[in-house]
């Protein structure tokens, strides 16, 4: 049995989950042999620079060329592959310019060439190349509104694919006739490659009609020319049987499930039973918290469906419908609602965080909840209910000193949630 405090145990498990998804560990088993022709390395995402460096280390004497785009502050030094930085979660001009250059870089290849594509979460906003007739400002506006609406990541990415000149398989089609090998770190529930970075190098089975339905469902107002692009079908993405697609090989090299299993094994090694409730849990963060809190209380009070002591693990990507003007993110929203559900129940502790180190738009991964979280907040004159109403999870946990800060983790396998229940 572990002698660590619940807080130390949960932080250790979070660190192990992040470590399992590090590019230097998960890239080497999947790199393809050198081609007869050129080896072009492209990619986008929060982990793409670290992935590029791992690729260079796998081909120490080979001639490589290429370009990957990562989030500001996530660049790493590479000797042959160029690293560009751009904005996340709302795209900017830097991402637009890098995307245009990437498309040009793969446009005159031969069947002897190999394109190695490194994709990770965050790539959607980093690869920002609007279709003709759509401006960068249009995409920024639509992106902001979707992120605030409570739409799921697959719904958001469906819209992004159909307004992009590079996503939804278009980058893959530009690579033809070269072969494409995708190495992907998944950050989406279900691990569908079409949803990870909006699938620039895989075909897409969703349609413009699906994208319109998402905009209507969440009452997102878009300019008339954007609506016309979707209604006319001009924004249609590249479909699975498109004759212009090259040969594509895709490997999921790190996923939320793999990270949760690594954390679970670490707990079991320390003598604590661990139960993974799901790797693809979605829904409003506060609603998911009420359900998870209810399960934790049943374990604590009734020893059902598991006997304490144990840890309940889950992953996925919850959503937050923004109603307030606080500083929030989906993990701290989850924790604030969880604390209110648990009402200071003794022996239950929790940690939730984004494995990329950024929850919402704050450079804070997540936070920690203990049985005394609410009482300490009340003693400081804070109202947890008010903080939740204002979507102010970061303000709440920051003031309590319970924020979890990792810095850039250089990977991204979505959210990590762990609830420790003492016997």
BELJO-V545043 format. One record per pair of residues at least 6 apart in sequence whose ideal C-beta (glycine too) atoms are under 6 Angstrom apart, sorted by the first residue. I is the first residue (numbers start at 1). J is the second residue. Records with the same first field share a line. If there is no record, write none. Layout:
BEGIN
I: J / J
END
This chain:
BEGIN
1: 271
2: 9 / 270 / 272
6: 349 / 420
7: 368
10: 351 / 418 / 420
13: 263 / 266 / 267 / 418
14: 351 / 353 / 416
16: 262 / 263 / 266
17: 259 / 262 / 263 / 416
18: 355 / 409
20: 258 / 259 / 262
21: 254 / 259 / 411 / 413
22: 411
23: 47 / 50 / 51 / 54
24: 54
26: 253 / 254
27: 51 / 54
28: 58
30: 183 / 251 / 253
31: 58
32: 181
34: 62
35: 114
36: 112
37: 110 / 112 / 113
38: 113
39: 64 / 114
40: 65 / 66 / 115
41: 55 / 64 / 66 / 81 / 116
42: 66 / 67 / 102 / 117
43: 68 / 117 / 118 / 119
44: 69 / 123 / 126 / 127 / 197
45: 119 / 120 / 121 / 122 / 123 / 197
46: 71 / 74 / 120 / 121 / 122 / 356 / 412
47: 120 / 185 / 410 / 411 / 412
48: 68 / 70 / 118 / 120
49: 70 / 74 / 75 / 76 / 83
50: 76 / 410
51: 118
52: 68 / 78 / 81
53: 76 / 78
56: 78
64: 80
66: 81
67: 82 / 102
68: 118
69: 84 / 86 / 98 / 126
70: 85
71: 88 / 122
72: 85
73: 408
74: 408
75: 83 / 85
84: 98
86: 92 / 94 / 95 / 126
88: 122 / 125
89: 125
90: 140 / 143 / 144
91: 125 / 128 / 139
95: 126 / 128
96: 128 / 136
99: 127 / 128 / 129 / 166
103: 166 / 174
106: 115 / 174 / 175
107: 174
109: 178
111: 177
113: 178
114: 179
115: 175 / 178 / 180
116: 181
117: 182 / 201
118: 183
119: 184 / 196 / 197
120: 185 / 412
121: 187 / 412
123: 197
124: 157 / 160 / 197 / 198
127: 166 / 200
129: 165 / 166
130: 136 / 139
131: 163 / 165 / 235
133: 225 / 229
134: 163 / 226
138: 223 / 226
142: 222
145: 220
146: 156
148: 322
149: 218
150: 319 / 321
151: 218
152: 282
153: 188 / 317
154: 195
155: 214
157: 195 / 198
158: 206 / 210 / 211 / 214
159: 211 / 214
160: 198
161: 167 / 168 / 198 / 204 / 237
162: 208 / 211 / 235
163: 235
166: 200
167: 198 / 200
168: 199 / 204 / 237 / 238
169: 203 / 204 / 237 / 238
170: 238
171: 200 / 201
172: 180 / 201 / 245 / 248
173: 238 / 244 / 245
175: 246
176: 244 / 246
177: 246
178: 246
179: 247
180: 201 / 246 / 248
181: 249
182: 201 / 250
183: 251 / 253
184: 193 / 196 / 252
185: 254
186: 196 / 252 / 255
187: 412 / 413 / 414
188: 195 / 196
189: 280 / 282 / 316 / 317
190: 280
191: 252 / 255
193: 199 / 202 / 250
194: 202 / 204
203: 238 / 239 / 240
204: 237
208: 230 / 233 / 235 / 236
211: 230
212: 230
215: 222
229: 235
254: 413
256: 279 / 315 / 413 / 414
257: 279
259: 413
260: 276 / 279 / 313 / 315
264: 274 / 276 / 313
267: 274 / 311
268: 274
272: 311
273: 310
274: 311
275: 306 / 312
276: 313
277: 312 / 314
278: 314
279: 315
280: 316
281: 314 / 316
282: 316
283: 318
285: 318 / 320 / 330 / 333 / 334
286: 337
288: 318
289: 334 / 337 / 338
290: 341
293: 338 / 341 / 342
296: 348 / 419 / 421
298: 304
299: 306 / 308 / 421
300: 308 / 421
308: 421 / 423
309: 422 / 423
310: 421
311: 418 / 420
312: 419
313: 418
314: 417
315: 414 / 415
317: 414 / 415
318: 330
320: 330 / 333
322: 391
324: 389 / 390 / 391
326: 390 / 391 / 392 / 395
327: 392 / 394 / 395
328: 360 / 391 / 392 / 393 / 394
329: 359 / 360
331: 352 / 353 / 354 / 359 / 366 / 415
332: 359 / 367 / 393 / 394 / 397
333: 393
334: 352
335: 352 / 367 / 369
336: 388 / 393 / 396
338: 350 / 369
339: 369 / 373 / 374
340: 384
342: 348
344: 371 / 374
346: 371
347: 422
348: 421
349: 370 / 420
350: 369 / 419
351: 368 / 418
352: 366 / 417
353: 365 / 366 / 404 / 416
354: 365 / 415
355: 412 / 413 / 416
356: 409 / 412
357: 365 / 406 / 407 / 408 / 409
359: 365 / 366
362: 394
364: 394 / 403 / 405
365: 404 / 406
366: 404
367: 397 / 402 / 403 / 404
368: 402
374: 384
376: 400
377: 384
387: 396
397: 403
END
